[in-house]
Amino acid sequence: MVRDLSCFYDTKQQRVDCVIQLGSDVCGYPRVLHGGLTAAIFDESFGFLFFALKKQRALPFWGPAYTAHLEVNYKAKIQAGRLLLCTTEVESIDGRKVWMKAVMRDGPNGKVYATARALFVAPRPQKLVQDGYKYVMSGIGLAKSLE
């Protein structure tokens, strides 16, 4: 169980700080945070930063983007019940690709538990339109088959 998750966006630095309060039922090993949850927290923080950048109109494209690559480096065990800080920043933006990096620690200058890097890729506009068309048409086909 995650007791609390609060994220804050710094528009000047284009950085997200997420404060996570863990519960005791998040373990993969007794009293140690499951590594998959660590990866999920990173992925969520990358997504939060991506949407904050979109809202700020800081990206060179208009559509969605998807996690294409997620790399997590585990540095130390995270005890259940801890209060964590996950800081996420833009590494680079190149056309439809957004590279981000993050660090999870027990405070602004605290012990580093894990680091991560992610690549988000936006689909080509033509592909996005084609997928939207297929989705709408499949819904129409489904509606007609139910009549």
N, CA, C and O atoms as a GROMACS GRO file, in nm:
protein
  588
    1MET      N    1   0.083  -0.117   0.000
    1MET     CA    2   0.000   0.000   0.000
    1MET      C    3   0.089   0.125   0.000
    1MET      O    4   0.184   0.135   0.077
    2VAL      N    5   0.057   0.217  -0.084
    2VAL     CA    6   0.121   0.348  -0.084
    2VAL      C    7   0.026   0.440  -0.008
    2VAL      O    8  -0.088   0.461  -0.050
    3ARG      N    9   0.072   0.495   0.102
    3ARG     CA   10  -0.014   0.579   0.186
    3ARG      C   11  -0.041   0.715   0.123
    3ARG      O   12  -0.152   0.767   0.131
    4ASP      N   13   0.061   0.773   0.059
    4ASP     CA   14   0.043   0.905   0.000
    4ASP      C   15   0.144   0.925  -0.112
    4ASP      O   16   0.257   0.877  -0.106
    5LEU      N   17   0.101   0.996  -0.216
    5LEU     CA   18   0.187   1.031  -0.329
    5LEU      C   19   0.150   1.172  -0.371
    5LEU      O   20   0.039   1.197  -0.419
    6SER      N   21   0.243   1.265  -0.352
    6SER     CA   22   0.221   1.405  -0.390
    6SER      C   23   0.334   1.447  -0.483
    6SER      O   24   0.451   1.425  -0.453
    7CYS      N   25   0.297   1.508  -0.598
    7CYS     CA   26   0.398   1.550  -0.696
    7CYS      C   27   0.390   1.700  -0.716
    7CYS      O   28   0.282   1.759  -0.717
    8PHE      N   29   0.507   1.761  -0.732
    8PHE     CA   30   0.519   1.905  -0.746
    8PHE      C   31   0.606   1.935  -0.868
    8PHE      O   32   0.715   1.880  -0.882
    9TYR      N   33   0.556   2.024  -0.955
    9TYR     CA   34   0.628   2.057  -1.079
    9TYR      C   35   0.692   2.194  -1.066
    9TYR      O   36   0.625   2.291  -1.031
   10ASP      N   37   0.820   2.202  -1.094
   10ASP     CA   38   0.894   2.327  -1.096
   10ASP      C   39   0.903   2.371  -1.243
   10ASP      O   40   0.978   2.312  -1.321
   11THR      N   41   0.827   2.475  -1.280
   11THR     CA   42   0.820   2.517  -1.420
   11THR      C   43   0.952   2.574  -1.470
   11THR      O   44   0.984   2.557  -1.588
   12LYS      N   45   1.028   2.639  -1.385
   12LYS     CA   46   1.156   2.698  -1.429
   12LYS      C   47   1.259   2.590  -1.459
   12LYS      O   48   1.330   2.598  -1.559
   13GLN      N   49   1.268   2.489  -1.372
   13GLN     CA   50   1.368   2.383  -1.391
   13GLN      C   51   1.312   2.264  -1.468
   13GLN      O   52   1.386   2.171  -1.500
   14GLN      N   53   1.182   2.266  -1.498
   14GLN     CA   54   1.115   2.154  -1.565
   14GLN      C   55   1.149   2.024  -1.493
   14GLN      O   56   1.198   1.928  -1.553
   15ARG      N   57   1.122   2.023  -1.365
   15ARG     CA   58   1.154   1.911  -1.278
   15ARG      C   59   1.031   1.877  -1.193
   15ARG      O   60   0.955   1.965  -1.153
   16VAL      N   61   1.016   1.747  -1.166
   16VAL     CA   62   0.909   1.701  -1.079
   16VAL      C   63   0.970   1.639  -0.955
   16VAL      O   64   1.063   1.558  -0.963
   17ASP      N   65   0.917   1.677  -0.840
   17ASP     CA   66   0.953   1.614  -0.713
   17ASP      C   67   0.829   1.543  -0.661
   17ASP      O   68   0.727   1.606  -0.635
   18CYS      N   69   0.838   1.411  -0.645
   18CYS     CA   70   0.728   1.331  -0.590
   18CYS      C   71   0.768   1.285  -0.451
   18CYS      O   72   0.876   1.228  -0.431
   19VAL      N   73   0.680   1.309  -0.356
   19VAL     CA   74   0.701   1.263  -0.219
   19VAL      C   75   0.608   1.144  -0.200
   19VAL      O   76   0.486   1.154  -0.217
   20ILE      N   77   0.667   1.030  -0.164
   20ILE     CA   78   0.591   0.905  -0.152
   20ILE      C   79   0.602   0.853  -0.010
   20ILE      O   80   0.712   0.833   0.041
   21GLN      N   81   0.487   0.829   0.053
   21GLN     CA   82   0.484   0.767   0.185
   21GLN      C   83   0.439   0.623   0.165
   21GLN      O   84   0.325   0.597   0.127
   22LEU      N   85   0.529   0.530   0.192
   22LEU     CA   86   0.500   0.388   0.174
   22LEU      C   87   0.431   0.330   0.296
   22LEU      O   88   0.454   0.373   0.409
   23GLY      N   89   0.347   0.232   0.271
   23GLY     CA   90   0.288   0.154   0.379
   23GLY      C   91   0.374   0.032   0.407
   23GLY      O   92   0.488   0.025   0.363
   24SER      N   93   0.319  -0.061   0.479
   24SER     CA   94   0.396  -0.181   0.514
   24SER      C   95   0.368  -0.300   0.422
   24SER      O   96   0.437  -0.401   0.428
   25ASP      N   97   0.265  -0.288   0.335
   25ASP     CA   98   0.227  -0.399   0.247
   25ASP      C   99   0.279  -0.380   0.104
   25ASP      O  100   0.206  -0.404   0.008
   26VAL      N  101   0.402  -0.338   0.092
   26VAL     CA  102   0.462  -0.312  -0.040
   26VAL      C  103   0.588  -0.396  -0.059
   26VAL      O  104   0.675  -0.361  -0.139
   27CYS      N  105   0.598  -0.503   0.014
   27CYS     CA  106   0.723  -0.578   0.020
   27CYS      C  107   0.731  -0.692  -0.081
   27CYS      O  108   0.632  -0.760  -0.109
   28GLY      N  109   0.850  -0.710  -0.134
   28GLY     CA  110   0.881  -0.828  -0.214
   28GLY      C  111   0.957  -0.926  -0.126
   28GLY      O  112   0.954  -1.047  -0.150
   29TYR      N  113   1.024  -0.875  -0.027
   29TYR     CA  114   1.099  -0.950   0.074
   29TYR      C  115   1.058  -0.885   0.206
   29TYR      O  116   1.030  -0.765   0.206
   30PRO      N  117   1.055  -0.956   0.318
   30PRO     CA  118   1.006  -0.896   0.442
   30PRO      C  119   1.067  -0.758   0.471
   30PRO      O  120   1.189  -0.742   0.481
   31ARG      N  121   0.979  -0.660   0.485
   31ARG     CA  122   1.012  -0.520   0.519
   31ARG      C  123   1.097  -0.448   0.415
   31ARG      O  124   1.154  -0.343   0.446
   32VAL      N  125   1.105  -0.501   0.292
   32VAL     CA  126   1.183  -0.438   0.184
   32VAL      C  127   1.089  -0.414   0.066
   32VAL      O  128   1.018  -0.504   0.022
   33LEU      N  129   1.090  -0.290   0.014
   33LEU     CA  130   1.005  -0.253  -0.098
   33LEU      C  131   1.030  -0.343  -0.219
   33LEU      O  132   1.144  -0.372  -0.253
   34HIS      N  133   0.924  -0.386  -0.283
   34HIS     CA  134   0.933  -0.467  -0.404
   34HIS      C  135   0.994  -0.383  -0.516
   34HIS      O  136   0.952  -0.269  -0.537
   35GLY      N  137   1.091  -0.438  -0.587
   35GLY     CA  138   1.158  -0.366  -0.694
   35GLY      C  139   1.065  -0.324  -0.806
   35GLY      O  140   1.087  -0.221  -0.870
   36GLY      N  141   0.961  -0.403  -0.831
   36GLY     CA  142   0.864  -0.367  -0.934
   36GLY      C  143   0.787  -0.241  -0.898
   36GLY      O  144   0.751  -0.163  -0.986
   37LEU      N  145   0.762  -0.221  -0.769
   37LEU     CA  146   0.694  -0.099  -0.726
   37LEU      C  147   0.787   0.021  -0.742
   37LEU      O  148   0.743   0.130  -0.778
   38THR      N  149   0.916   0.000  -0.716
   38THR     CA  150   1.014   0.107  -0.739
   38THR      C  151   1.009   0.149  -0.886
   38THR      O  152   1.004   0.268  -0.916
   39ALA      N  153   1.010   0.052  -0.978
   39ALA     CA  154   1.003   0.082  -1.121
   39ALA      C  155   0.872   0.152  -1.156
   39ALA      O  156   0.871   0.245  -1.237
   40ALA      N  157   0.762   0.109  -1.096
   40ALA     CA  158   0.632   0.171  -1.124
   40ALA      C  159   0.629   0.316  -1.076
   40ALA      O  160   0.573   0.403  -1.143
   41ILE      N  161   0.687   0.343  -0.960
   41ILE     CA  162   0.694   0.480  -0.910
   41ILE      C  163   0.774   0.568  -1.006
   41ILE      O  164   0.734   0.680  -1.036
   42PHE      N  165   0.887   0.515  -1.054
   42PHE     CA  166   0.966   0.590  -1.152
   42PHE      C  167   0.883   0.617  -1.277
   42PHE      O  168   0.878   0.731  -1.324
   43ASP      N  169   0.817   0.515  -1.331
   43ASP     CA  170   0.741   0.532  -1.454
   43ASP      C  171   0.630   0.635  -1.435
   43ASP      O  172   0.605   0.716  -1.525
   44GLU      N  173   0.562   0.633  -1.322
   44GLU     CA  174   0.458   0.732  -1.294
   44GLU      C  175   0.516   0.872  -1.284
   44GLU      O  176   0.455   0.968  -1.333
   45SER      N  177   0.633   0.885  -1.223
   45SER     CA  178   0.692   1.019  -1.211
   45SER      C  179   0.737   1.070  -1.349
   45SER      O  180   0.727   1.190  -1.376
   46PHE      N  181   0.786   0.980  -1.435
   46PHE     CA  182   0.820   1.020  -1.572
   46PHE      C  183   0.694   1.066  -1.646
   46PHE      O  184   0.697   1.168  -1.716
   47GLY      N  185   0.586   0.992  -1.630
   47GLY     CA  186   0.460   1.030  -1.694
   47GLY      C  187   0.408   1.163  -1.642
   47GLY      O  188   0.357   1.244  -1.720
   48PHE      N  189   0.421   1.186  -1.513
   48PHE     CA  190   0.377   1.314  -1.455
   48PHE      C  191   0.458   1.428  -1.515
   48PHE      O  192   0.401   1.532  -1.551
   49LEU      N  193   0.590   1.411  -1.527
   49LEU     CA  194   0.674   1.514  -1.587
   49LEU      C  195   0.635   1.537  -1.732
   49LEU      O  196   0.626   1.651  -1.778
   50PHE      N  197   0.612   1.429  -1.806
   50PHE     CA  198   0.573   1.442  -1.945
   50PHE      C  199   0.447   1.527  -1.959
   50PHE      O  200   0.443   1.618  -2.042
   51PHE      N  201   0.344   1.498  -1.880
   51PHE     CA  202   0.219   1.573  -1.890
   51PHE      C  203   0.235   1.717  -1.843
   51PHE      O  204   0.168   1.807  -1.895
   52ALA      N  205   0.323   1.741  -1.745
   52ALA     CA  206   0.351   1.878  -1.703
   52ALA      C  207   0.418   1.956  -1.816
   52ALA      O  208   0.386   2.073  -1.839
   53LEU      N  209   0.510   1.892  -1.888
   53LEU     CA  210   0.575   1.955  -2.002
   53LEU      C  211   0.473   1.986  -2.113
   53LEU      O  212   0.479   2.093  -2.175
   54LYS      N  213   0.381   1.893  -2.136
   54LYS     CA  214   0.276   1.916  -2.237
   54LYS      C  215   0.191   2.036  -2.198
   54LYS      O  216   0.160   2.121  -2.282
   55LYS      N  217   0.153   2.042  -2.071
   55LYS     CA  218   0.069   2.152  -2.025
   55LYS      C  219   0.143   2.286  -2.039
   55LYS      O  220   0.081   2.389  -2.066
   56GLN      N  221   0.273   2.283  -2.020
   56GLN     CA  222   0.356   2.403  -2.032
   56GLN      C  223   0.387   2.435  -2.179
   56GLN      O  224   0.445   2.539  -2.209
   57ARG      N  225   0.348   2.345  -2.270
   57ARG     CA  226   0.376   2.358  -2.414
   57ARG      C  227   0.527   2.363  -2.439
   57ARG      O  228   0.576   2.442  -2.520
   58ALA      N  229   0.600   2.277  -2.368
   58ALA     CA  230   0.746   2.272  -2.378
   58ALA      C  231   0.794   2.160  -2.468
   58ALA      O  232   0.915   2.134  -2.476
   59LEU      N  233   0.702   2.093  -2.537
   59LEU     CA  234   0.739   1.982  -2.625
   59LEU      C  235   0.713   2.020  -2.771
   59LEU      O  236   0.620   2.096  -2.798
   60PRO      N  237   0.793   1.968  -2.864
   60PRO     CA  238   0.775   2.004  -3.005
   60PRO      C  239   0.668   1.922  -3.077
   60PRO      O  240   0.665   1.922  -3.200
   61PHE      N  241   0.582   1.854  -3.005
   61PHE     CA  242   0.474   1.776  -3.066
   61PHE      C  243   0.350   1.790  -2.981
   61PHE      O  244   0.358   1.834  -2.866
   62TRP      N  245   0.234   1.754  -3.035
   62TRP     CA  246   0.107   1.780  -2.967
   62TRP      C  247   0.041   1.655  -2.909
   62TRP      O  248  -0.042   1.668  -2.819
   63GLY      N  249   0.074   1.537  -2.955
   63GLY     CA  250   0.001   1.417  -2.914
   63GLY      C  251   0.057   1.350  -2.790
   63GLY      O  252   0.139   1.408  -2.719
   64PRO      N  253   0.013   1.229  -2.766
   64PRO     CA  254   0.063   1.153  -2.651
   64PRO      C  255   0.202   1.098  -2.679
   64PRO      O  256   0.254   1.110  -2.790
   65ALA      N  257   0.260   1.039  -2.579
   65ALA     CA  258   0.386   0.965  -2.593
   65ALA      C  259   0.378   0.846  -2.499
   65ALA      O  260   0.300   0.845  -2.403
   66TYR      N  261   0.458   0.746  -2.528
   66TYR     CA  262   0.453   0.622  -2.452
   66TYR      C  263   0.593   0.585  -2.404
   66TYR      O  264   0.693   0.620  -2.467
   67THR      N  265   0.598   0.515  -2.293
   67THR     CA  266   0.726   0.468  -2.242
   67THR      C  267   0.781   0.364  -2.339
   67THR      O  268   0.721   0.258  -2.358
   68ALA      N  269   0.894   0.394  -2.400
   68ALA     CA  270   0.958   0.302  -2.494
   68ALA      C  271   1.074   0.228  -2.426
   68ALA      O  272   1.110   0.118  -2.467
   69HIS      N  273   1.131   0.290  -2.325
   69HIS     CA  274   1.245   0.231  -2.256
   69HIS      C  275   1.242   0.279  -2.111
   69HIS      O  276   1.224   0.398  -2.085
   70LEU      N  277   1.260   0.187  -2.019
   70LEU     CA  278   1.268   0.220  -1.876
   70LEU      C  279   1.381   0.138  -1.817
   70LEU      O  280   1.379   0.016  -1.821
   71GLU      N  281   1.477   0.206  -1.763
   71GLU     CA  282   1.596   0.142  -1.706
   71GLU      C  283   1.606   0.184  -1.559
   71GLU      O  284   1.607   0.303  -1.529
   72VAL      N  285   1.613   0.087  -1.469
   72VAL     CA  286   1.623   0.116  -1.326
   72VAL      C  287   1.750   0.053  -1.272
   72VAL      O  288   1.780  -0.064  -1.297
   73ASN      N  289   1.825   0.132  -1.197
   73ASN     CA  290   1.944   0.083  -1.128
   73ASN      C  291   1.919   0.089  -0.978
   73ASN      O  292   1.902   0.196  -0.921
   74TYR      N  293   1.916  -0.027  -0.916
   74TYR     CA  294   1.890  -0.037  -0.773
   74TYR      C  295   2.022  -0.021  -0.697
   74TYR      O  296   2.118  -0.094  -0.724
   75LYS      N  297   2.026   0.073  -0.603
   75LYS     CA  298   2.149   0.104  -0.530
   75LYS      C  299   2.147   0.049  -0.387
   75LYS      O  300   2.250   0.007  -0.335
   76ALA      N  301   2.029   0.050  -0.323
   76ALA     CA  302   2.017   0.005  -0.184
   76ALA      C  303   1.873  -0.038  -0.159
   76ALA      O  304   1.781   0.007  -0.227
   77LYS      N  305   1.855  -0.126  -0.061
   77LYS     CA  306   1.720  -0.171  -0.026
   77LYS      C  307   1.641  -0.056   0.034
   77LYS      O  308   1.694   0.026   0.109
   78ILE      N  309   1.513  -0.052  -0.002
   78ILE     CA  310   1.422   0.049   0.054
   78ILE      C  311   1.333  -0.020   0.155
   78ILE      O  312   1.261  -0.114   0.121
   79GLN      N  313   1.337   0.026   0.277
   79GLN     CA  314   1.255  -0.032   0.382
   79GLN      C  315   1.110   0.013   0.368
   79GLN      O  316   1.083   0.128   0.335
   80ALA      N  317   1.017  -0.079   0.391
   80ALA     CA  318   0.875  -0.046   0.389
   80ALA      C  319   0.847   0.061   0.495
   80ALA      O  320   0.914   0.066   0.598
   81GLY      N  321   0.750   0.146   0.468
   81GLY     CA  322   0.712   0.251   0.562
   81GLY      C  323   0.791   0.380   0.548
   81GLY      O  324   0.764   0.476   0.620
   82ARG      N  325   0.887   0.385   0.459
   82ARG     CA  326   0.972   0.504   0.444
   82ARG      C  327   0.900   0.617   0.372
   82ARG      O  328   0.802   0.596   0.300
   83LEU      N  329   0.951   0.735   0.393
   83LEU     CA  330   0.911   0.852   0.317
   83LEU      C  331   1.020   0.874   0.213
   83LEU      O  332   1.137   0.888   0.249
   84LEU      N  333   0.983   0.876   0.084
   84LEU     CA  334   1.081   0.886  -0.024
   84LEU      C  335   1.060   1.012  -0.106
   84LEU      O  336   0.950   1.068  -0.112
   85LEU      N  337   1.168   1.057  -0.168
   85LEU     CA  338   1.163   1.167  -0.263
   85LEU      C  339   1.213   1.115  -0.397
   85LEU      O  340   1.324   1.064  -0.408
   86CYS      N  341   1.129   1.128  -0.500
   86CYS     CA  342   1.167   1.089  -0.636
   86CYS      C  343   1.173   1.217  -0.719
   86CYS      O  344   1.071   1.282  -0.743
   87THR      N  345   1.294   1.252  -0.762
   87THR     CA  346   1.314   1.373  -0.841
   87THR      C  347   1.337   1.333  -0.987
   87THR      O  348   1.424   1.252  -1.017
   88THR      N  349   1.256   1.390  -1.076
   88THR     CA  350   1.258   1.356  -1.218
   88THR      C  351   1.287   1.480  -1.301
   88THR      O  352   1.227   1.586  -1.279
   89GLU      N  353   1.378   1.466  -1.397
   89GLU     CA  354   1.419   1.579  -1.480
   89GLU      C  355   1.429   1.539  -1.627
   89GLU      O  356   1.446   1.421  -1.660
   90VAL      N  357   1.420   1.638  -1.713
   90VAL     CA  358   1.440   1.616  -1.856
   90VAL      C  359   1.590   1.605  -1.881
   90VAL      O  360   1.670   1.685  -1.833
   91GLU      N  361   1.625   1.503  -1.956
   91GLU     CA  362   1.764   1.487  -1.998
   91GLU      C  363   1.783   1.551  -2.136
   91GLU      O  364   1.877   1.628  -2.158
   92SER      N  365   1.692   1.518  -2.228
   92SER     CA  366   1.697   1.580  -2.361
   92SER      C  367   1.564   1.558  -2.433
   92SER      O  368   1.488   1.466  -2.403
   93ILE      N  369   1.538   1.646  -2.530
   93ILE     CA  370   1.421   1.635  -2.616
   93ILE      C  371   1.472   1.644  -2.759
   93ILE      O  372   1.541   1.739  -2.796
   94ASP      N  373   1.437   1.543  -2.838
   94ASP     CA  374   1.483   1.536  -2.976
   94ASP      C  375   1.365   1.493  -3.063
   94ASP      O  376   1.337   1.374  -3.076
   95GLY      N  377   1.298   1.590  -3.123
   95GLY     CA  378   1.182   1.558  -3.206
   95GLY      C  379   1.072   1.493  -3.125
   95GLY      O  380   1.017   1.554  -3.034
   96ARG      N  381   1.040   1.367  -3.159
   96ARG     CA  382   0.933   1.293  -3.090
   96ARG      C  383   0.984   1.215  -2.970
   96ARG      O  384   0.908   1.142  -2.908
   97LYS      N  385   1.112   1.229  -2.935
   97LYS     CA  386   1.172   1.153  -2.825
   97LYS      C  387   1.202   1.244  -2.706
   97LYS      O  388   1.260   1.351  -2.721
   98VAL      N  389   1.161   1.197  -2.589
   98VAL     CA  390   1.189   1.270  -2.465
   98VAL      C  391   1.263   1.176  -2.371
   98VAL      O  392   1.207   1.076  -2.324
   99TRP      N  393   1.390   1.207  -2.343
   99TRP     CA  394   1.470   1.130  -2.247
   99TRP      C  395   1.460   1.199  -2.112
   99TRP      O  396   1.474   1.321  -2.102
  100MET      N  397   1.434   1.119  -2.007
  100MET     CA  398   1.425   1.172  -1.871
  100MET      C  399   1.509   1.087  -1.778
  100MET      O  400   1.539   0.972  -1.807
  101LYS      N  401   1.546   1.146  -1.665
  101LYS     CA  402   1.621   1.073  -1.563
  101LYS      C  403   1.559   1.103  -1.428
  101LYS      O  404   1.493   1.205  -1.409
  102ALA      N  405   1.581   1.011  -1.333
  102ALA     CA  406   1.523   1.029  -1.201
  102ALA      C  407   1.612   0.964  -1.095
  102ALA      O  408   1.693   0.876  -1.124
  103VAL      N  409   1.595   1.011  -0.973
  103VAL     CA  410   1.666   0.953  -0.859
  103VAL      C  411   1.566   0.942  -0.743
  103VAL      O  412   1.487   1.032  -0.720
  104MET      N  413   1.572   0.830  -0.672
  104MET     CA  414   1.487   0.807  -0.555
  104MET      C  415   1.576   0.803  -0.432
  104MET      O  416   1.671   0.725  -0.425
  105ARG      N  417   1.543   0.889  -0.336
  105ARG     CA  418   1.626   0.898  -0.215
  105ARG      C  419   1.539   0.927  -0.094
  105ARG      O  420   1.417   0.942  -0.107
  106ASP      N  421   1.600   0.936   0.021
  106ASP     CA  422   1.521   0.960   0.141
  106ASP      C  423   1.514   1.108   0.179
  106ASP      O  424   1.478   1.141   0.292
  107GLY      N  425   1.548   1.195   0.089
  107GLY     CA  426   1.538   1.339   0.110
  107GLY      C  427   1.620   1.412   0.005
  107GLY      O  428   1.688   1.347  -0.074
  108PRO      N  429   1.615   1.545   0.004
  108PRO     CA  430   1.686   1.621  -0.099
  108PRO      C  431   1.835   1.588  -0.111
  108PRO      O  432   1.888   1.585  -0.222
  109ASN      N  433   1.900   1.563  -0.003
  109ASN     CA  434   2.043   1.530  -0.005
  109ASN      C  435   2.069   1.395   0.061
  109ASN      O  436   2.180   1.366   0.105
  110GLY      N  437   1.966   1.313   0.067
  110GLY     CA  438   1.974   1.187   0.140
  110GLY      C  439   2.030   1.071   0.060
  110GLY      O  440   2.078   1.085  -0.052
  111LYS      N  441   2.022   0.957   0.124
  111LYS     CA  442   2.073   0.832   0.066
  111LYS      C  443   2.000   0.800  -0.064
  111LYS      O  444   1.878   0.807  -0.070
  112VAL      N  445   2.075   0.763  -0.167
  112VAL     CA  446   2.017   0.726  -0.297
  112VAL      C  447   1.984   0.577  -0.294
  112VAL      O  448   2.071   0.494  -0.269
  113TYR      N  449   1.856   0.545  -0.321
  113TYR     CA  450   1.812   0.406  -0.325
  113TYR      C  451   1.811   0.350  -0.467
  113TYR      O  452   1.840   0.232  -0.488
  114ALA      N  453   1.776   0.435  -0.564
  114ALA     CA  454   1.768   0.388  -0.703
  114ALA      C  455   1.774   0.508  -0.796
  114ALA      O  456   1.741   0.620  -0.760
  115THR      N  457   1.819   0.480  -0.918
  115THR     CA  458   1.817   0.580  -1.024
  115THR      C  459   1.747   0.518  -1.144
  115THR      O  460   1.737   0.396  -1.156
  116ALA      N  461   1.698   0.604  -1.233
  116ALA     CA  462   1.627   0.552  -1.350
  116ALA      C  463   1.645   0.647  -1.467
  116ALA      O  464   1.678   0.765  -1.452
  117ARG      N  465   1.622   0.591  -1.584
  117ARG     CA  466   1.626   0.667  -1.708
  117ARG      C  467   1.513   0.614  -1.795
  117ARG      O  468   1.488   0.493  -1.798
  118ALA      N  469   1.446   0.703  -1.866
  118ALA     CA  470   1.334   0.660  -1.950
  118ALA      C  471   1.335   0.736  -2.082
  118ALA      O  472   1.379   0.850  -2.091
  119LEU      N  473   1.284   0.668  -2.182
  119LEU     CA  474   1.260   0.728  -2.312
  119LEU      C  475   1.111   0.721  -2.340
  119LEU      O  476   1.053   0.613  -2.343
  120PHE      N  477   1.049   0.837  -2.362
  120PHE     CA  478   0.911   0.843  -2.407
  120PHE      C  479   0.915   0.881  -2.554
  120PHE      O  480   0.989   0.970  -2.594
  121VAL      N  481   0.834   0.813  -2.636
  121VAL     CA  482   0.829   0.839  -2.779
  121VAL      C  483   0.685   0.869  -2.819
  121VAL      O  484   0.592   0.796  -2.784
  122ALA      N  485   0.669   0.977  -2.893
  122ALA     CA  486   0.537   1.012  -2.946
  122ALA      C  487   0.519   0.943  -3.080
  122ALA      O  488   0.613   0.940  -3.160
  123PRO      N  489   0.401   0.887  -3.106
  123PRO     CA  490   0.378   0.827  -3.238
  123PRO      C  491   0.379   0.935  -3.346
  123PRO      O  492   0.351   1.052  -3.320
  124ARG      N  493   0.411   0.893  -3.468
  124ARG     CA  494   0.404   0.987  -3.580
  124ARG      C  495   0.258   1.034  -3.593
  124ARG      O  496   0.166   0.955  -3.572
  125PRO      N  497   0.236   1.160  -3.628
  125PRO     CA  498   0.098   1.211  -3.639
  125PRO      C  499   0.010   1.125  -3.730
  125PRO      O  500  -0.106   1.103  -3.699
  126GLN      N  501   0.066   1.077  -3.842
  126GLN     CA  502  -0.012   0.993  -3.934
  126GLN      C  503  -0.057   0.864  -3.863
  126GLN      O  504  -0.171   0.821  -3.880
  127LYS      N  505   0.031   0.803  -3.787
  127LYS     CA  506  -0.001   0.679  -3.714
  127LYS      C  507  -0.108   0.707  -3.608
  127LYS      O  508  -0.199   0.626  -3.589
  128LEU      N  509  -0.097   0.820  -3.542
  128LEU     CA  510  -0.195   0.857  -3.440
  128LEU      C  511  -0.334   0.873  -3.502
  128LEU      O  512  -0.432   0.826  -3.444
  129VAL      N  513  -0.342   0.937  -3.616
  129VAL     CA  514  -0.471   0.955  -3.685
  129VAL      C  515  -0.525   0.819  -3.731
  129VAL      O  516  -0.644   0.792  -3.716
  130GLN      N  517  -0.439   0.734  -3.788
  130GLN     CA  518  -0.482   0.602  -3.834
  130GLN      C  519  -0.536   0.519  -3.717
  130GLN      O  520  -0.640   0.454  -3.729
  131ASP      N  521  -0.464   0.520  -3.604
  131ASP     CA  522  -0.509   0.444  -3.488
  131ASP      C  523  -0.642   0.497  -3.434
  131ASP      O  524  -0.728   0.420  -3.393
  132GLY      N  525  -0.658   0.630  -3.435
  132GLY     CA  526  -0.783   0.690  -3.390
  132GLY      C  527  -0.898   0.650  -3.480
  132GLY      O  528  -1.008   0.620  -3.432
  133TYR      N  529  -0.874   0.650  -3.610
  133TYR     CA  530  -0.976   0.609  -3.707
  133TYR      C  531  -1.016   0.463  -3.684
  133TYR      O  532  -1.136   0.432  -3.681
  134LYS      N  533  -0.918   0.375  -3.668
  134LYS     CA  534  -0.947   0.233  -3.644
  134LYS      C  535  -1.028   0.215  -3.516
  134LYS      O  536  -1.120   0.132  -3.512
  135TYR      N  537  -0.994   0.291  -3.413
  135TYR     CA  538  -1.066   0.281  -3.286
  135TYR      C  539  -1.212   0.323  -3.302
  135TYR      O  540  -1.302   0.253  -3.256
  136VAL      N  541  -1.234   0.436  -3.368
  136VAL     CA  542  -1.370   0.484  -3.390
  136VAL      C  543  -1.448   0.385  -3.476
  136VAL      O  544  -1.564   0.354  -3.446
  137MET      N  545  -1.387   0.336  -3.582
  137MET     CA  546  -1.456   0.244  -3.672
  137MET      C  547  -1.486   0.111  -3.603
  137MET      O  548  -1.590   0.051  -3.628
  138SER      N  549  -1.397   0.064  -3.516
  138SER     CA  550  -1.426  -0.060  -3.445
  138SER      C  551  -1.544  -0.042  -3.350
  138SER      O  552  -1.622  -0.135  -3.328
  139GLY      N  553  -1.557   0.077  -3.293
  139GLY     CA  554  -1.671   0.107  -3.206
  139GLY      C  555  -1.801   0.110  -3.284
  139GLY      O  556  -1.904   0.063  -3.235
  140ILE      N  557  -1.797   0.165  -3.404
  140ILE     CA  558  -1.916   0.169  -3.490
  140ILE      C  559  -1.953   0.027  -3.532
  140ILE      O  560  -2.071  -0.009  -3.531
  141GLY      N  561  -1.855  -0.052  -3.568
  141GLY     CA  562  -1.880  -0.191  -3.606
  141GLY      C  563  -1.940  -0.269  -3.490
  141GLY      O  564  -2.030  -0.351  -3.509
  142LEU      N  565  -1.890  -0.244  -3.371
  142LEU     CA  566  -1.942  -0.312  -3.252
  142LEU      C  567  -2.086  -0.271  -3.228
  142LEU      O  568  -2.170  -0.356  -3.196
  143ALA      N  569  -2.116  -0.141  -3.242
  143ALA     CA  570  -2.252  -0.093  -3.221
  143ALA      C  571  -2.348  -0.156  -3.321
  143ALA      O  572  -2.459  -0.194  -3.284
  144LYS      N  573  -2.307  -0.168  -3.447
  144LYS     CA  574  -2.395  -0.226  -3.550
  144LYS      C  575  -2.418  -0.375  -3.524
  144LYS      O  576  -2.527  -0.426  -3.550
  145SER      N  577  -2.318  -0.444  -3.473
  145SER     CA  578  -2.334  -0.588  -3.448
  145SER      C  579  -2.427  -0.613  -3.330
  145SER      O  580  -2.482  -0.722  -3.319
  146LEU      N  581  -2.445  -0.515  -3.242
  146LEU     CA  582  -2.533  -0.531  -3.127
  146LEU      C  583  -2.679  -0.500  -3.161
  146LEU      O  584  -2.768  -0.533  -3.083
  147GLU      N  585  -2.704  -0.438  -3.277
  147GLU     CA  586  -2.843  -0.402  -3.313
  147GLU      C  587  -2.924  -0.520  -3.351
  147GLU      O  588  -3.042  -0.506  -3.384
   0.00000   0.00000   0.00000
